[in-house]
């Protein structure tokens, strides 16, 4: 997808010590998958997750969730305020990870309160505690959690990669622009198959 010059400029090295890497599987929750995901996407994510576990890469599921009544949601935030109307993403009720990607022992599940995986969560604390400095991002949506997390993680000096075919978005054109023109400025963009192959060679 990317030219070699663009990839050479990226800091992430797929062969880095797996103990210093985390795979972030973000917002893959039933209500989101129903609207924007597919069986094909879930199959690719399963492949990436299985490969990460075999290689000793920390798998972290990031999900959006709120307490009953949404005390974390400001009335000034129109996007999240609309969730009240549908009672979406309530912790313990409708905020679970999609059952096709059920977390296993050793995986970590992080709950966030806004778009970025770091917003309102303890993700950075977990990563620093485990001396993880490289992140591989995937999930739904490309223009939402993936973009927001990438920007914040770059500012926090994490080495970054994005699994292009492990992401999905409601806007196919924007999805392509982000993967081909925006993300390569701060991350290596590669396919699930390429990342799995790199882990096997490491």
Residue pairs with C-beta under 8 A, 6 or more apart in sequence:
1 164
1 179
1 180
1 189
1 190
1 191
2 180
2 184
2 188
2 189
6 184
7 184
7 188
7 189
7 190
9 184
10 160
10 161
10 184
10 186
10 187
10 188
11 159
11 160
11 188
12 134
12 136
12 159
12 160
12 161
12 187
12 188
13 134
13 159
14 161
14 188
14 190
14 194
14 195
14 198
14 199
14 202
15 198
15 201
15 202
16 134
16 159
16 202
18 55
18 56
18 57
18 199
18 202
19 56
19 130
19 131
20 131
20 132
20 133
20 134
21 57
21 58
21 132
21 134
21 135
21 136
22 57
22 58
22 59
22 60
22 127
22 130
22 132
22 134
22 135
22 136
23 48
23 49
23 52
23 57
23 58
23 59
23 60
23 136
23 138
24 60
24 62
24 117
24 135
24 136
24 137
24 138
24 139
24 149
25 45
25 48
25 49
25 59
25 60
25 61
25 62
25 97
25 101
25 138
25 139
26 61
26 62
26 63
26 117
26 137
26 138
26 139
26 140
26 145
26 146
26 149
27 62
27 63
27 64
27 139
27 140
27 141
27 144
27 145
28 37
28 42
28 45
28 61
28 63
28 97
28 98
28 101
28 139
28 140
29 63
29 64
29 89
29 95
29 96
29 97
29 98
30 94
30 96
30 98
30 99
31 88
31 89
31 94
32 140
32 141
33 41
33 42
33 98
33 140
35 170
36 140
36 141
36 168
36 169
36 170
37 98
37 140
37 168
38 168
41 140
41 165
41 166
41 168
42 98
42 100
42 101
44 163
44 165
44 166
44 192
45 101
45 138
45 166
45 192
46 100
46 101
47 192
47 193
47 196
48 136
48 138
48 163
48 166
48 192
48 195
48 196
49 59
49 101
51 57
51 195
51 196
51 199
51 200
52 58
52 59
52 136
52 199
53 59
53 104
53 106
53 107
54 199
55 199
55 200
55 202
57 136
57 199
58 108
58 130
58 132
59 103
59 104
59 106
59 107
59 108
60 107
60 108
60 109
60 110
60 123
60 126
61 97
61 101
61 103
61 107
61 108
61 109
61 110
62 109
62 110
62 111
62 112
62 117
62 121
62 123
62 139
62 145
62 149
63 89
63 95
63 96
63 97
63 109
63 110
63 111
63 112
64 89
64 95
64 111
64 112
64 113
64 114
65 89
65 90
65 91
65 95
65 111
65 112
65 113
66 72
66 73
66 83
66 89
66 90
66 91
66 95
66 113
67 90
67 91
68 90
68 91
68 93
70 80
70 83
70 84
72 113
72 120
73 80
73 81
73 83
73 84
74 80
74 81
75 81
80 114
83 89
87 93
87 94
88 94
89 95
91 111
95 111
97 103
97 109
103 109
108 126
110 117
110 121
110 122
110 123
110 126
111 121
112 118
112 119
112 120
112 121
112 123
113 119
113 120
113 121
114 120
115 144
115 145
115 148
116 145
116 148
116 149
116 151
116 152
117 123
117 145
117 148
117 149
117 152
118 124
118 149
118 152
118 153
118 156
119 148
119 152
124 156
127 133
127 135
127 158
133 157
133 158
133 159
134 158
134 159
134 160
134 161
135 153
135 158
135 159
135 160
135 161
136 160
136 161
136 162
136 163
136 195
137 146
137 149
137 150
137 153
137 160
137 161
137 162
137 163
137 167
137 187
138 146
138 162
138 163
138 166
138 167
138 192
139 145
139 146
139 166
139 167
140 167
140 168
140 169
141 167
141 168
141 169
141 170
142 167
142 168
142 169
142 174
142 175
142 178
142 179
143 169
143 171
143 174
143 175
143 178
144 169
146 162
146 167
146 178
147 178
147 182
147 183
150 160
150 162
150 183
150 186
150 187
151 186
153 160
154 160
154 186
154 187
160 186
160 187
160 188
161 187
161 188
161 189
161 190
161 195
162 179
162 183
162 187
162 188
162 189
162 190
163 190
163 191
163 192
163 195
164 179
164 189
164 190
164 191
165 191
165 192
166 192
167 175
167 179
168 175
169 175
169 178
179 189
180 189
183 189
190 198
